[in-house]
Amino acid sequence: MRYPWHSTTLDAVAFDMDGTLLDSGDFGVRAIRSAFFAMIAAGRLPGLEAPPPDEAIRRQIGKRPHEFYRDLLPQSLQQLASQLHAAAVENERAALRSGAGRLFAGAREVLAGLRARGLKLLMISNCTPEYMQAVVETFRLGELLDFQSPVGRDPALTKSIELGRGLRELGARTAVMVGDRVHDAEAARANGAWFIACLYGYGTAEELAGADASIGDICELAALL
């Protein structure tokens, strides 16, 4: 099957991180639950007796941090979202150091193969710099990526803005964005890139509708391009 990018020379492939390259659903949810429990035990979340259900936490994956943690708290406690976030990030970093996290099977090999073909590789995530650094160091992704951006470092930033900046810095004129949430689709459209939806991630079918192509496994990507 032919796709739109087959009629041109593709310069770059941009990736989301969580739900696209990183299988963060299990260790990420555990890290956030632990942050909730610690703050509840310390009396720092008054009136709250337990974390939200795991599925509610999982549905937040991919949002920018100020939205992610705010929306997990009742309105009366939303001013504590930044404290919850800080505690969760420390738990996530500890989990990565302990070996609890993992890339989706074959993800690193896909990146290496695309780089060997001369494509520029970008990774753009709504996470914080601390979390992205921990992931990059744990899985040695720095040697494969030409551009990295943790969008969550500034609430004024979006994936659309950072994808555009990355493509300009790399001199890339044609690109695909690979991701699992609506923010990835929006970034692609805003920058004249094609969007490949990862159906194995955390997005819904509705938010991924309209993708130029979709994959059920990261290992399908190389053949698609």
C-alpha positions in Angstrom: 0.0 0.0 0.0 1.3 3.5 -0.9 1.1 6.4 1.5 1.4 10.1 0.8 5.1 10.3 1.9 6.0 7.7 -0.7 5.8 10.3 -3.4 8.5 12.5 -1.9 11.8 12.2 -0.1 11.1 12.0 3.6 13.5 14.1 5.8 12.4 13.4 9.4 10.4 11.2 11.7 9.1 12.8 15.0 8.0 10.6 17.9 5.9 11.1 20.9 7.4 9.3 23.9 4.9 7.7 26.4 2.6 5.3 24.6 4.6 5.5 21.4 8.2 4.5 22.3 7.9 4.1 26.1 5.6 1.6 27.6 4.9 3.7 30.7 1.4 2.6 31.6 2.3 0.3 34.4 5.3 1.8 36.1 3.9 5.3 35.5 0.5 4.5 37.1 2.3 2.9 40.1 4.5 6.0 40.5 1.6 8.3 40.5 -0.4 6.1 42.9 2.6 6.0 45.3 2.7 9.8 45.2 -0.9 10.0 46.1 -0.6 7.6 48.9 2.4 9.4 50.4 0.7 12.8 50.3 -2.5 11.3 51.7 -0.5 9.7 54.6 1.2 13.0 55.3 -2.1 14.8 55.4 -1.2 16.9 52.4 -4.3 16.0 50.5 -7.0 16.7 53.1 -10.3 14.9 52.5 -8.9 12.5 50.0 -8.7 8.9 51.1 -7.4 7.1 48.0 -5.9 7.8 44.5 -8.2 7.8 41.4 -8.7 4.5 39.7 -5.7 3.2 37.6 -7.7 3.7 34.4 -8.4 7.3 35.2 -4.7 7.9 35.7 -3.8 6.0 32.5 -6.2 8.2 30.5 -4.2 11.2 31.5 -1.0 9.9 29.9 0.1 12.3 27.2 -1.4 15.5 28.6 0.8 18.4 29.7 1.8 18.1 33.4 -0.2 21.1 34.5 -3.3 19.5 33.0 -2.4 15.9 33.9 -2.2 16.4 37.6 -4.8 19.1 38.0 -7.4 16.9 36.4 -6.6 14.0 38.8 -7.5 16.1 41.8 -10.9 17.4 43.1 -11.3 21.1 42.5 -10.6 22.0 46.1 -7.1 20.4 45.9 -6.1 21.4 42.4 -3.7 24.0 43.8 -1.6 21.1 45.0 -1.1 19.6 41.5 2.5 20.8 41.2 3.4 19.1 44.5 1.8 15.8 43.4 3.6 16.1 40.1 7.0 16.6 41.7 6.5 13.5 43.9 5.3 11.4 41.0 8.3 12.4 38.8 10.7 11.3 41.6 8.9 8.0 41.8 9.1 7.6 38.0 12.8 8.4 37.9 13.4 5.8 40.7 11.4 3.2 38.8 13.5 3.8 35.6 16.7 3.5 37.6 15.5 0.2 39.1 14.7 -1.2 35.7 11.0 -1.1 36.1 10.4 0.8 32.8 10.8 -0.5 29.3 10.5 0.6 25.7 8.0 -1.1 23.6 9.6 -4.2 22.1 11.6 -3.3 19.0 11.4 0.5 19.5 15.1 1.1 19.9 15.8 -1.1 16.8 13.2 0.9 14.8 14.9 4.1 15.7 18.4 2.8 14.8 17.1 1.5 11.5 15.5 4.8 10.5 18.6 6.7 11.5 20.7 4.4 9.4 18.5 5.3 6.5 19.5 8.9 6.9 16.3 10.2 8.5 16.4 12.8 11.2 14.8 11.7 14.4 12.9 13.9 16.9 11.3 13.0 20.2 8.7 15.5 21.5 6.8 14.8 24.7 4.5 16.7 27.0 6.6 15.6 29.9 9.1 17.6 32.1 12.9 17.8 31.3 13.7 15.6 34.4 11.5 12.8 33.2 12.7 12.9 29.6 16.3 13.0 30.7 15.8 9.9 32.9 14.2 8.1 29.9 16.9 9.1 27.5 19.7 8.1 29.8 18.1 4.8 30.8 17.6 3.6 27.2 20.6 5.5 25.7 18.3 7.3 23.2 20.6 10.3 23.0 22.8 8.6 20.4 19.8 8.0 18.2 17.9 11.3 18.4 18.7 14.6 16.6 16.2 16.7 18.6 14.5 16.3 21.9 11.9 18.5 23.5 10.1 18.1 26.9 7.2 20.4 26.2 6.1 20.3 29.9 8.9 22.6 30.9 6.7 25.6 30.0 2.9 25.7 30.1 3.0 28.2 27.1 4.6 25.6 24.8 2.7 23.0 22.8 3.8 20.0 20.7 2.9 22.0 17.6 5.3 24.8 18.5 8.1 22.4 19.4 7.7 20.2 16.4 8.0 23.3 14.2 11.1 24.4 16.0 12.7 21.0 15.7 12.0 20.7 12.0 13.4 24.2 11.3 16.6 23.5 13.4 17.2 20.3 11.4 16.3 21.8 8.1 13.7 19.1 7.5 11.0 20.0 5.0 9.0 16.7 5.0 8.2 14.7 8.1 5.8 12.3 9.7 4.7 12.5 13.4 4.2 9.2 15.2 2.1 9.3 18.3 -0.9 8.0 20.2 -2.8 11.2 21.3 -4.6 14.0 19.8 -1.8 16.4 20.6 0.4 14.5 18.2 -2.1 14.7 15.4 -2.5 18.4 16.0 1.3 19.0 15.9 1.5 17.1 12.6 -1.3 19.1 11.0 0.1 22.4 12.3 3.4 21.8 10.6 2.4 20.2 7.3 3.5 16.8 8.5 1.7 13.4 8.1 0.4 11.7 11.2 0.8 8.0 12.0 -1.4 6.9 14.9 -0.1 4.3 17.4 -3.2 2.2 18.2 -1.4 0.4 21.0 -0.9 3.6 23.0 -3.2 5.5 25.3 -5.4 7.5 22.9 -8.9 6.7 22.0 -10.1 5.7 18.5 -12.0 9.0 18.3 -9.0 11.2 18.9 -6.9 9.3 16.4 -9.5 9.4 13.6 -8.2 11.0 10.5 -4.6 9.7 10.8 -2.8 9.2 7.5 -1.9 5.7 8.7 -2.0 3.6 11.8 0.2 0.9 13.4 -0.6 -1.7 16.0 3.0 -2.3 16.9 6.0 0.0 16.7 7.8 -2.6 14.6 5.4 -2.0 11.8 6.7 1.5 11.3 9.8 0.8 9.2 8.0 -1.0 6.5 5.3 1.7 6.4 7.9 4.4 5.7 
